[in-house]
Amino acid sequence: MRKRVYISGKISDLSISDRKRNFLHAEIFLMQEHDIHPKNMVNPLNIMPLFGIDNWYCHMIVDIIVLVLFCNQIALQPNWVDSRGARIEKRIADFLNYKVIEL
């Protein structure tokens, strides 16, 4: 049974340190406020892109597969509306009737 929460938020156009900080804050928030164990979180920064090709499309293809097959919740960082990928992930989560957690 899928019991993982997918963390969604802006990645493109942010520095690596800002990306890592934002996703770390999201993980801490989910642990403290929602009692979600880190093994039950999916951080897209830890997902390898399709065929190891580092472009937006190859990242999104794999991220969406993971979201659909292994998760039943989505956690949205405050900057999710500024991200085309996060908006797509949110629409998929809504379509699949996933629980949405606003961070």
C-alpha positions in Angstrom: 0.0 0.0 0.0 1.3 3.5 -0.9 1.8 5.5 2.3 4.4 8.0 1.2 4.2 11.8 1.0 5.7 13.4 -2.1 7.3 16.8 -1.3 6.6 19.3 -4.1 8.1 22.7 -4.6 10.2 25.0 -6.7 13.5 23.6 -7.9 14.4 25.3 -11.2 16.0 28.7 -10.9 17.1 28.2 -7.3 20.6 27.7 -6.1 21.5 24.2 -5.0 21.8 25.4 -1.4 18.3 27.1 -1.5 16.8 23.9 -3.0 18.4 21.7 -0.3 17.4 24.1 2.5 13.7 24.3 1.3 13.3 20.6 1.1 15.1 20.0 4.4 12.7 22.5 6.0 9.8 20.6 4.4 11.0 17.3 5.8 11.5 18.7 9.3 8.0 20.3 9.2 6.4 16.9 8.1 8.2 15.1 10.9 7.3 17.6 13.6 3.8 18.7 12.6 2.5 15.6 10.9 4.5 12.8 12.6 5.7 11.5 9.2 8.8 9.3 9.3 11.6 10.3 6.8 11.4 6.9 5.2 7.8 7.7 4.3 8.8 11.0 2.5 9.8 11.3 -1.2 12.2 14.2 -1.8 12.5 14.7 -5.6 16.1 16.0 -5.0 16.9 12.4 -4.2 15.4 10.9 -7.4 17.7 10.3 -10.4 16.3 11.6 -13.7 15.4 9.3 -16.6 18.5 7.8 -18.1 20.6 10.1 -15.9 19.9 13.0 -18.3 19.8 16.2 -16.3 17.0 18.2 -17.9 13.6 19.2 -16.7 11.7 16.7 -18.8 13.8 13.7 -17.6 13.4 14.8 -14.0 9.6 15.3 -14.3 9.0 11.9 -16.0 10.5 10.0 -13.1 9.0 12.3 -10.5 5.5 11.8 -11.8 6.0 8.0 -12.0 7.1 8.0 -8.3 4.3 10.3 -7.3 1.7 8.1 -9.0 3.0 4.6 -8.1 4.4 5.1 -4.6 2.7 8.0 -2.9 -0.8 8.8 -1.6 -0.2 12.3 -0.3 1.5 15.5 -1.5 3.2 18.2 0.6 3.3 21.6 -1.1 6.0 24.0 -0.2 4.9 27.7 -0.1 6.7 28.3 -3.4 4.9 25.5 -5.3 2.8 28.0 -7.3 6.0 29.4 -8.8 7.0 26.1 -10.3 5.5 24.6 -13.4 6.5 21.1 -12.3 5.0 21.5 -8.9 1.7 22.8 -10.4 1.6 19.7 -12.6 2.3 17.4 -9.6 -0.5 19.2 -7.7 -3.0 18.6 -10.6 -2.1 14.9 -10.7 -2.5 14.6 -6.9 -5.9 16.3 -7.1 -6.9 14.0 -9.9 -5.9 11.0 -7.9 -7.6 12.4 -4.8 -4.5 12.5 -2.7 -4.3 14.2 0.6 -2.7 17.6 0.2 -0.6 19.1 3.0 0.2 22.8 2.7 3.6 23.6 4.3 
